[in-house]
């Protein structure tokens, strides 16, 4: 058996990945399946029966009590090492739990904030004394956590916060003064990770602040469009005395902490939305099978089947990319540990290497959930607008995900800038492949005998989509140069192209590996989903590419690249209608998301 190849972040753009080098959800072992089932059972027993009460938020003890029960089962300590009271699972297994609990509506937000941005800064940056003091309490749910970064004047520009920290004359404590807003879990959190500026420091510093300290006050709960059951409040710090030993990491390291923790949050959001997608698809097909119009169930109509199938295609694609990236991150972490790095530093460094993929997962995943719940409401018709249905709540709750963890616009621009920075540092050779694409445009196309093996056509399409990205991104970088960051429309066009490349290739690799494990006959609907996705991706990449080219290129160069784009995004005849029918029919027969 050949040794598994180590894959680096963003390398997907310039190399061909082998299907055997990725992880697919069909490979979960029994222990991992049991963890997912435990999460599903927990939602069924403790969350779903109380959704109305949770959303009303009249009983302020309800969400903390549910969190307590989650802590008793070990669900709050998935990523925490065993020696600190957690389960110590790897990244992809923690992602599986995040996915399963992603169907928990407001609870999934409280859970994600506590286990992610609430616990991980301390786990990865805290001293041994700080971790020993707080982590076991957070892992069991005895204490709850919140993350206090955003301020009224600093959202996407997180490092512009105005909260101050002033060291006392005797050096024993810092006095924190400032205002934080949109703080999840603020109403019941025992421990805040607060970002403040010391003096005129360029970067923020992080502090661990116990919520019962004098000088901390809260505004009433925010009235929100969705996730109504999650606690979201403003927090005010008025000369709050925080022990000096509660500084988290080094002075001025707060912005770095925030950026690295956001990388984790973006990936986990991509995982969490899948749970919401699968639940909404099951609700949609249940209703379509039950609802009759003109003498038969609406699931028999082509328009409804198209919607159901497309919901499945995008969700399956998201899942393929999430677990591909999760295993890549696990592999990177293990390689760093094997090289002598501590588990905490290796985890941060491993995730940082795949920061572009984390941003892609966040954007595509949240866009997918947005699509799934919107079509779910449409399938329900008038009932979808009624608060009596789960889909109405899902629709409202989904919208925040395009804003959480950095807006999708910010993440699109980050994807491009992070990849270009990797290239400038010499971590990623974009120039060579981009020049090769340029030479190919000037040459005569290869009309050799076609490869008719399974997946050959799809691999050709994906390879050509990569060439589209390299051609346009390379040309834009040369033409626009240092002003690239200001040309946000062009950058987002390129980001959309990159996103589609990663998502389509991930789906292709998953299905290829599935077929090698099972058989072509057993994977017909998955093959259909892959082919529908690639068919649509060719048009999407063409449109984004044209928009970008028309914005910066001109004359003969533009005409040549437009011809190249047309060649690289060309797709042969394909009956997407029949493929979607087959996908929907299986879904309808199973009466639940079954992929």
DAFEN-V947287 format. One record per backbone hydrogen bond with DSSP energy under -0.5 kcal/mol. NH is the residue of the N-H (numbers start at 1). CO is the residue of the C=O. E is the energy in kcal/mol with one decimal. If there is no record, write none. Layout:
NH/CO/E  NH/CO/E
This chain:
11/8/-1.7  13/10/-1.4  14/11/-1.7  15/11/-1.4  17/15/-0.6  21/18/-1.9  22/19/-1.5  27/24/-2.3  28/25/-1.5  33/29/-2.3  34/30/-2.1  35/31/-1.7  36/32/-2.2  37/33/-2.4  38/34/-2.4  39/35/-2.1  40/36/-2.4  41/37/-2.9  42/38/-2.1  43/39/-2.2  44/40/-2.3  45/41/-2.1  46/42/-3.2  47/42/-0.6  47/43/-1.5  48/43/-2.8  50/47/-2.0  51/48/-1.1  54/50/-2.8  55/51/-2.5  56/52/-2.0  57/53/-1.5  58/53/-0.5  60/58/-1.0  62/59/-1.6  64/60/-0.5  65/61/-1.8  66/62/-2.0  67/63/-2.5  68/64/-2.2  69/65/-1.8  70/66/-2.1  71/67/-2.4  72/68/-2.1  73/69/-1.2  74/71/-1.1  75/70/-2.2  76/70/-0.5  77/74/-1.1  78/75/-0.6  80/77/-0.7  84/81/-1.6  85/82/-2.0  86/81/-2.1  87/77/-2.7  88/77/-0.9  88/80/-1.9  89/78/-2.4  94/90/-2.2  95/91/-1.9  96/92/-1.6  97/93/-1.8  98/94/-2.0  99/95/-2.6  100/96/-2.5  101/97/-2.5  102/98/-0.7  102/99/-1.0  103/100/-1.1  104/101/-1.6  107/104/-1.8  108/105/-0.7  109/105/-0.9  109/106/-0.5  110/106/-1.8  111/107/-3.0  112/108/-2.4  113/109/-2.4  114/110/-2.0  115/111/-2.8  116/112/-1.9  118/113/-2.2  119/114/-0.7  120/116/-2.7  123/119/-2.2  124/120/-2.8  125/121/-2.0  126/122/-2.1  131/127/-2.7  132/128/-2.3  133/129/-1.7  134/130/-2.2  135/131/-1.8  136/131/-0.6  138/134/-1.9  139/135/-2.9  140/136/-1.5  141/137/-0.9  142/137/-0.9  143/137/-1.9  146/191/-2.2  148/193/-3.1  149/147/-0.9  151/154/-2.3  154/151/-1.2  158/156/-1.6  160/157/-1.8  161/158/-1.0  164/177/-2.8  165/197/-2.3  166/175/-1.8  168/173/-3.0  171/168/-1.5  174/242/-2.9  175/166/-2.6  176/174/-0.6  176/240/-2.6  177/164/-2.1  178/237/-2.4  180/235/-3.0  181/150/-2.2  183/233/-1.6  184/182/-0.8  185/231/-2.5  186/183/-1.4  186/231/-0.6  188/185/-1.4  189/185/-1.6  190/144/-2.3  191/144/-1.8  192/209/-3.2  193/146/-1.8  194/192/-0.8  194/207/-2.7  195/148/-1.9  196/194/-0.5  196/205/-2.8  197/163/-3.1  199/165/-0.5  199/197/-0.6  201/198/-2.0  205/196/-3.5  206/248/-0.6  207/194/-2.4  208/246/-2.9  209/192/-3.2  209/207/-0.7  210/208/-0.5  211/190/-2.7  213/210/-1.6  216/213/-1.2  217/215/-0.5  217/236/-2.0  219/234/-2.0  222/232/-2.9  224/222/-0.7  230/227/-1.5  233/183/-1.6  235/180/-2.5  236/217/-3.1  237/178/-3.1  238/215/-2.0  238/236/-0.5  239/237/-0.6  240/176/-2.5  242/174/-3.1  242/240/-0.9  243/241/-0.5  244/172/-2.7  246/243/-2.3  247/244/-1.6  248/206/-2.9  249/247/-0.6  253/250/-1.9  254/204/-2.3  255/204/-0.8  257/253/-2.1  258/254/-2.7  259/255/-2.5  260/256/-2.4  261/257/-2.6  262/258/-2.0  263/259/-1.6  264/260/-1.3  265/261/-2.5  266/262/-2.6  267/263/-1.9  268/264/-2.7  269/265/-2.1  270/266/-1.8  271/267/-1.4  272/268/-3.2  273/269/-2.4  274/270/-0.5  274/271/-0.8  275/271/-0.8  275/272/-0.7  276/272/-1.2  277/273/-2.8  278/274/-2.9  279/275/-1.9  280/276/-2.2  281/277/-2.6  282/278/-2.2  283/279/-2.3  284/280/-2.3  285/281/-2.8  286/282/-2.3  287/283/-2.2  288/284/-2.5  289/285/-2.1  290/286/-1.6  291/287/-3.0  293/296/-2.6  296/293/-1.3  298/291/-2.6  299/288/-1.6  300/297/-1.8  301/298/-1.6  305/301/-2.3  306/302/-2.4  307/303/-1.4  308/304/-2.6  309/305/-2.7  310/306/-2.4  311/307/-2.3  312/308/-1.8  313/309/-2.7  314/310/-2.2  315/311/-1.8  316/312/-3.0  317/313/-2.1  318/314/-2.2  319/315/-2.5  320/316/-2.1  321/317/-2.0  322/318/-2.7  323/319/-2.1  324/320/-1.3  325/321/-2.5  326/322/-2.2  327/323/-1.8  328/324/-1.9  329/325/-2.5  330/326/-2.4  331/327/-2.8  332/328/-2.3  333/329/-2.6  334/330/-2.4  335/331/-2.3  336/332/-1.9  337/333/-2.3  338/334/-2.8  339/335/-1.0  340/337/-2.1  341/336/-2.3  346/342/-2.9  347/343/-2.2  348/344/-2.0  349/345/-2.7  350/346/-3.0  351/347/-2.2  352/348/-2.4  353/349/-1.9  354/350/-0.7  354/351/-0.8  355/352/-1.7  358/354/-2.3  359/355/-2.1  360/356/-2.1  361/357/-2.7  362/358/-1.9  363/359/-2.3  364/360/-2.8  365/361/-2.1  366/362/-2.1  367/363/-2.3  368/364/-2.2  369/365/-2.4  370/366/-2.2  371/367/-2.1  372/368/-3.0  373/369/-2.6  374/370/-1.7  375/371/-2.6  376/372/-1.8  377/373/-2.3  378/374/-1.8  379/375/-2.6  380/376/-1.8  381/377/-0.9  381/378/-0.7  383/380/-1.3  384/381/-1.2  385/382/-1.4  386/383/-1.3  389/386/-1.7  393/389/-0.9  394/390/-2.6  395/391/-2.3  396/392/-1.8  397/393/-2.9  398/394/-1.9  399/395/-0.8  399/396/-0.6  400/397/-0.6  401/398/-1.7  402/399/-1.2  403/400/-2.2  404/400/-2.9  406/403/-0.8  408/402/-2.0  411/407/-2.5  412/408/-2.1  413/409/-2.1  414/410/-2.4  415/411/-2.2  416/412/-1.5  417/413/-2.4  418/414/-3.1  419/415/-1.7  420/416/-2.5  421/417/-2.2  422/418/-1.9  423/419/-1.9  424/420/-2.4  425/421/-2.0  426/423/-1.1  427/422/-2.3  428/422/-1.1  430/428/-1.4  433/429/-0.6  434/430/-2.3  435/431/-2.7  436/432/-2.1  437/433/-2.0  438/434/-2.0  439/435/-2.4  440/436/-2.1  441/437/-2.0  442/438/-1.2  443/439/-0.9  443/440/-0.6  447/445/-0.7  452/450/-0.7  456/453/-1.9  459/455/-2.7  460/456/-1.9  461/457/-2.3  462/458/-2.4  463/459/-2.4  464/460/-2.0  465/461/-2.0  466/462/-1.9  467/463/-1.6  468/464/-1.9  469/465/-1.8  470/466/-2.6  471/467/-2.6  472/468/-2.4  473/469/-3.1  474/470/-1.9  475/471/-1.8  476/472/-2.7  477/473/-2.5  478/474/-1.7  479/475/-2.8  480/476/-3.0  481/476/-0.7  481/477/-1.1  483/480/-1.6  484/481/-1.8  485/482/-0.6  486/483/-1.4  487/483/-0.9  487/484/-1.0  488/486/-1.7  491/487/-2.3  492/488/-2.5  493/489/-1.9  494/490/-2.3  495/491/-2.5  496/492/-2.3  497/493/-1.6  498/494/-2.5  499/495/-3.0  500/496/-1.9  501/497/-1.9  502/498/-2.4  503/499/-2.6  504/500/-2.6  505/501/-2.4  506/502/-2.2  507/503/-2.0  508/504/-2.6  509/505/-2.8  510/506/-2.1  511/507/-2.4  512/508/-2.6  513/509/-2.3  514/510/-2.6  515/511/-2.6  516/512/-1.7  517/513/-1.6  518/514/-3.2  523/519/-0.6  523/520/-1.1  524/521/-0.7  527/523/-2.5  528/524/-2.2  529/525/-2.4  530/526/-2.4  531/527/-2.4  532/528/-2.7  533/529/-2.4  534/530/-2.3  535/531/-2.4  536/532/-2.4  537/533/-2.3  538/534/-2.0  539/535/-0.9  540/536/-2.3  541/537/-3.0  542/538/-1.9  543/539/-2.4  544/540/-2.4  545/541/-2.7  546/542/-2.5  547/543/-2.3  548/544/-2.0  549/545/-2.8  550/546/-2.7  551/547/-0.6  551/548/-1.1  552/548/-0.9  552/549/-0.9  553/549/-2.8  557/554/-0.6  558/554/-1.2  559/555/-2.1  560/556/-2.6  561/557/-2.3  562/558/-2.6  563/559/-1.9  564/560/-2.2  565/561/-3.0  566/562/-2.1  567/563/-2.1  568/564/-2.8  569/565/-1.6  570/567/-0.9  576/574/-1.5  579/575/-1.6  580/576/-2.6  581/577/-1.9  582/578/-2.0  583/579/-2.0  584/580/-2.8  585/581/-2.7  586/582/-1.7  587/583/-1.7  588/584/-3.0  589/585/-2.4  590/586/-2.2  591/587/-1.7  592/587/-0.9
